[in-house]
């Protein structure tokens, strides 16, 4: 393979999603360092967050639906699924925007609020990953135990708290 072919090969192997994440991280870092950004850049960050969280929610629904249809789970799981559905819908509605709301007409960004929003979104995505992991574990075991229901319920309460905090920041 010639040097030119090798270069093309490496470019094809890069994943665009990774490049997008790098760009978004760079935009956030710039806004944190300078205290300046624009509506378009912040809207892009909001769109990515919305897409990422929507993907997590879809994965969680897939696990819950599988468990609901293929396993013998008691009424505790059905109630948990209904509560999670309500929380996930709230997450989906709340995460749609936020970063662009922090940009003032003159392009300045409140660094303190931006840091808080980043922290809250990190906690939301981490909690979503933990819920997904717990649901996948229950799916692999063929049933969800009472202890797992309690664990997921605790995570759901934490998620609700984080969503309420996010609403306060981006109001």
URCORWO-V261919 format. One record per run of one state. SS is the DSSP state (@ for helix, = for strand, . for the rest). FROM is the first residue (numbers start at 0). LEN is the number of residues. If there is no record, write none. Layout:
ss:SS from:FROM len:LEN
ss:SS from:FROM len:LEN
This chain:
ss:. from:0 len:2
ss:@ from:2 len:11
ss:. from:13 len:2
ss:@ from:15 len:19
ss:. from:34 len:1
ss:= from:35 len:1
ss:. from:36 len:2
ss:@ from:38 len:32
ss:. from:70 len:4
ss:@ from:74 len:21
ss:. from:95 len:3
ss:@ from:98 len:4
ss:= from:102 len:1
ss:. from:103 len:4
ss:= from:107 len:2
ss:. from:109 len:1
ss:@ from:110 len:31
ss:. from:141 len:4
ss:@ from:145 len:25
ss:. from:170 len:1
